[in-house]
Amino acid sequence: MDTSYEIYVLGLNHRFAPVEVRETLSYEADEIPRYLQRLLQDDTFAEAFILSTCNRTEIYVVGKVTAPIQELLERFILETRPAFVSRHRDLFYFLEGEAAIRHLFRVAAGLDSMVLGEPQILGQVKEAFQIATEAGSAGTLLRRLFNFTIIAGKRVRSETALGEGAVSVAYAAVELAHKIFKDLSNLNALLIGAGETGELTARHLREKRIGRLYITNRTFSRAEQLAAVLDGTAIPMRQLPEVLREVDLIIGSTSSREFILTRDQVKALLPHRAGRPLFLIDIAVPRDFDPEINRLPNVFLHDIDDLQQIVQRNLEKRREQVPRAEKIVDQEVQNYLNWRKTLQVTPTIVALREKLEAIRQRELEKYRHRVSPEEFEHLKRVTHGIINKILHLPIVQLKKYNNGNPDGLLRIDVVRELFDLEDDDD
């Protein structure tokens, strides 16, 4: 009996599940190929890929429409991830067909991310696609789905401002510095504190081509490690007074209970700076820099509240872009569905016949004025018969593939590609 197939997704993400639940369901990249092969051992599934990040785990399959897909995928998860407690199954979402396709496109576009518009997810989706392709679990439907997914993600980034503006404190600090100085390449910067936020800030500074980057930390070895990775210069805390005379930008990111820099310390530096302005950005809580520093001449201090305001403004700007981004997603979903329709036999047969008929007509026109009207009519009848004979067997074979099976869809897709029928249905 012929069986139709559809695209399904079972998933769990940051919207519905806390991190302690999500971490029990994550899959490492090097083990995913093994699990994909395990999925495909069940002939219910023809194709599959797994997207697993810190904020989501989603299993996409091409499966038989007559099968209990959700039940089978939940069983697969419980078998492969014993730490995932069965009572958490109510946190899953299960989508099929167009809803599953739209969900994937929204994920790739950053519309479903914890941080709206974050750029990393598109790369993570690409990696998931690559793993599935190399594992041999991506067939006709998923390979083309991958193409449209990447197109949707790239279009949202290039045609909207969904991914623009800093939406993290670390990036907002660097964006503020860039706004103040315009060009950071001729500046010296000092990062005080080499923890997670400090490291992220330093990486953003490097991306903005900061000139010389000094890094200090109470644990000096940590400063050395980060400096080695980011081509910076590690300095011990005791050398701060000397370095402070050289730098133009200071970023504080420690967890100190006392001020790292006081008003008097900074005031003592000013005579040695030859009138150069000094900018300080405090992203620490508690604060690293005495707020009284801001009263000194030619010294400018911004704290985390200032940065949070920047983040909030940028988030509001991103939210304004959501309708445009959703429209692009809808367009690409429709484009994918239109492609799916071309895999139906009747449109393919019609397109193939029209293609060959167009070739026949073009070639006949070359002889219209070279032969008599009677001979031309004879040529028309003969070539029409040839076209019918050429098409007979391919049409018979194509009709055998009209069963919704991915193998049949692949054969139809090959025919359309061989005869360049794609444009006929755009």
HUMO-V379681 format. One record per residue. N is the residue number from 0. RES is the residue in one letter. OMEGA is omega in degrees with one decimal (* if undefined). Layout:
[[N RES OMEGA] [N RES OMEGA]]
//
This chain:
[[0 M 179.2] [1 D -178.5] [2 T 176.8] [3 S -179.4] [4 Y 177.5] [5 E 178.0] [6 I -179.6] [7 Y 172.2] [8 V 170.8] [9 L -175.5] [10 G 179.3] [11 L -177.5] [12 N -174.9] [13 H -178.9] [14 R -172.5] [15 F -173.3] [16 A 176.4] [17 P -174.3] [18 V -178.4] [19 E 174.3] [20 V -178.3] [21 R -175.9] [22 E 177.6] [23 T -175.8] [24 L -177.5] [25 S 177.3] [26 Y 176.9] [27 E -176.1] [28 A -175.2] [29 D 179.2] [30 E -177.8] [31 I 179.6] [32 P -179.8] [33 R -179.2] [34 Y 176.0] [35 L 178.1] [36 Q 178.0] [37 R 177.4] [38 L -174.4] [39 L 173.9] [40 Q 174.3] [41 D -175.8] [42 D 171.6] [43 T -175.1] [44 F 179.1] [45 A -178.7] [46 E 179.9] [47 A 165.9] [48 F -176.9] [49 I 175.1] [50 L -177.6] [51 S 178.0] [52 T -179.9] [53 C -176.5] [54 N -178.7] [55 R 165.5] [56 T -178.0] [57 E 177.6] [58 I 179.2] [59 Y 178.5] [60 V 164.6] [61 V -173.4] [62 G 179.8] [63 K -177.1] [64 V -178.5] [65 T -174.3] [66 A 176.2] [67 P -171.3] [68 I -177.4] [69 Q 179.7] [70 E -179.1] [71 L -179.8] [72 L 176.7] [73 E 177.8] [74 R 178.5] [75 F -179.7] [76 I -179.1] [77 L 179.1] [78 E -175.9] [79 T 178.8] [80 R -177.1] [81 P -179.2] [82 A 178.8] [83 F -175.0] [84 V -174.7] [85 S -178.8] [86 R 179.1] [87 H -178.6] [88 R 179.4] [89 D 176.8] [90 L -179.6] [91 F 164.3] [92 Y -178.0] [93 F -177.6] [94 L 179.2] [95 E 176.0] [96 G -176.5] [97 E -180.0] [98 A 178.3] [99 A 179.6] [100 I -179.7] [101 R 179.3] [102 H -179.8] [103 L 179.5] [104 F 179.2] [105 R 177.1] [106 V -177.7] [107 A -179.1] [108 A -178.7] [109 G -178.2] [110 L -178.2] [111 D -176.2] [112 S 175.3] [113 M 173.1] [114 V -174.8] [115 L 175.5] [116 G -177.0] [117 E -171.0] [118 P -173.1] [119 Q -172.2] [120 I -179.8] [121 L 176.7] [122 G 178.5] [123 Q 176.1] [124 V 177.6] [125 K -179.9] [126 E 177.9] [127 A 177.3] [128 F -177.3] [129 Q 179.2] [130 I -179.8] [131 A 179.4] [132 T -179.5] [133 E 179.4] [134 A 179.5] [135 G -178.3] [136 S 178.6] [137 A 179.0] [138 G -174.5] [139 T -174.8] [140 L -178.0] [141 L 179.8] [142 R 178.5] [143 R 175.3] [144 L 177.6] [145 F -178.0] [146 N -178.5] [147 F 178.0] [148 T -179.8] [149 I 177.2] [150 I -179.9] [151 A -179.6] [152 G -179.3] [153 K 179.4] [154 R 179.3] [155 V -179.1] [156 R -176.5] [157 S -174.6] [158 E 175.9] [159 T 176.6] [160 A -176.2] [161 L -177.1] [162 G -175.6] [163 E 177.9] [164 G -178.9] [165 A 175.9] [166 V 170.1] [167 S -178.6] [168 V -178.7] [169 A -178.3] [170 Y 178.1] [171 A 178.4] [172 A -179.2] [173 V 177.9] [174 E 177.6] [175 L 178.4] [176 A -179.8] [177 H 179.1] [178 K -179.2] [179 I -171.8] [180 F -176.3] [181 K -179.0] [182 D -177.5] [183 L -171.1] [184 S -179.0] [185 N -176.0] [186 L 172.8] [187 N -178.7] [188 A 177.2] [189 L 174.6] [190 L 177.4] [191 I -176.7] [192 G -175.2] [193 A 176.1] [194 G -175.7] [195 E -179.7] [196 T 177.6] [197 G 178.9] [198 E 179.7] [199 L 178.2] [200 T 179.8] [201 A 179.0] [202 R 177.8] [203 H 177.0] [204 L 178.3] [205 R 178.6] [206 E 178.2] [207 K 175.2] [208 R 175.7] [209 I -179.8] [210 G 178.6] [211 R -177.3] [212 L 175.1] [213 Y 178.9] [214 I 176.1] [215 T -177.1] [216 N 179.8] [217 R 171.8] [218 T -171.0] [219 F -178.7] [220 S 178.3] [221 R 176.4] [222 A 179.1] [223 E -179.9] [224 Q -178.0] [225 L 179.2] [226 A -180.0] [227 A -178.8] [228 V -171.5] [229 L 178.8] [230 D 178.2] [231 G 178.9] [232 T 178.7] [233 A 177.1] [234 I 175.0] [235 P -176.8] [236 M -176.8] [237 R -179.6] [238 Q -178.3] [239 L -177.1] [240 P -178.9] [241 E -176.5] [242 V -178.6] [243 L 179.0] [244 R -173.9] [245 E -167.7] [246 V 178.1] [247 D -174.7] [248 L 177.5] [249 I 178.1] [250 I 179.7] [251 G -177.2] [252 S 179.3] [253 T 174.4] [254 S -177.3] [255 S 177.1] [256 R 178.9] [257 E 178.8] [258 F 173.7] [259 I 177.7] [260 L 177.3] [261 T 178.8] [262 R -177.2] [263 D 179.4] [264 Q -178.8] [265 V 179.3] [266 K -179.6] [267 A -179.2] [268 L -168.2] [269 L 179.7] [270 P -177.6] [271 H -173.8] [272 R 176.2] [273 A 175.7] [274 G 179.9] [275 R 178.7] [276 P 178.8] [277 L 179.9] [278 F 178.3] [279 L 177.8] [280 I -174.5] [281 D -179.9] [282 I -176.9] [283 A 170.8] [284 V -2.4] [285 P -175.5] [286 R 178.2] [287 D -172.3] [288 F 177.0] [289 D -178.9] [290 P 177.9] [291 E 177.7] [292 I -175.9] [293 N -179.4] [294 R -178.1] [295 L 179.7] [296 P 175.8] [297 N 177.0] [298 V -173.6] [299 F -176.0] [300 L 173.9] [301 H 179.9] [302 D -172.4] [303 I 177.5] [304 D 175.8] [305 D -178.4] [306 L 178.9] [307 Q 176.9] [308 Q 176.8] [309 I -179.9] [310 V -178.7] [311 Q 178.0] [312 R -179.6] [313 N 177.3] [314 L 177.6] [315 E 177.9] [316 K 178.5] [317 R 179.7] [318 R 177.6] [319 E -178.2] [320 Q -174.5] [321 V 179.8] [322 P 178.6] [323 R 179.7] [324 A 179.2] [325 E 178.6] [326 K 177.7] [327 I 177.9] [328 V 179.1] [329 D 179.8] [330 Q -177.8] [331 E 173.1] [332 V 179.3] [333 Q 177.8] [334 N 178.8] [335 Y 179.3] [336 L 176.5] [337 N 177.0] [338 W 178.7] [339 R -179.3] [340 K -179.8] [341 T 179.7] [342 L 172.0] [343 Q -172.5] [344 V -174.1] [345 T 177.4] [346 P -179.9] [347 T 178.5] [348 I 179.3] [349 V -179.0] [350 A 179.9] [351 L 179.1] [352 R 179.4] [353 E 179.6] [354 K -178.4] [355 L 178.8] [356 E 178.0] [357 A 177.4] [358 I -179.9] [359 R -178.4] [360 Q 179.6] [361 R -178.8] [362 E 178.3] [363 L -178.0] [364 E 179.7] [365 K -175.4] [366 Y -176.4] [367 R -176.3] [368 H 179.0] [369 R -178.7] [370 V 179.2] [371 S 178.1] [372 P -180.0] [373 E 179.8] [374 E -179.6] [375 F 177.0] [376 E 178.3] [377 H 178.0] [378 L 179.7] [379 K -179.3] [380 R -177.9] [381 V -177.9] [382 T 176.3] [383 H 178.2] [384 G 178.9] [385 I 179.9] [386 I 179.8] [387 N 179.9] [388 K 178.1] [389 I -174.9] [390 L -171.1] [391 H -176.3] [392 L 176.7] [393 P 180.0] [394 I 177.8] [395 V -179.2] [396 Q -179.7] [397 L -178.9] [398 K 176.9] [399 K -176.8] [400 Y -176.4] [401 N -175.6] [402 N 180.0] [403 G 178.8] [404 N -179.8] [405 P 178.4] [406 D 177.0] [407 G 177.8] [408 L 178.1] [409 L -179.0] [410 R 177.7] [411 I 179.6] [412 D 178.7] [413 V 178.5] [414 V -179.4] [415 R 179.9] [416 E -178.9] [417 L -177.4] [418 F 176.3] [419 D -177.5] [420 L -174.9] [421 E -173.6] [422 D -176.3] [423 D -175.5] [424 D -179.7] [425 D *]]
//
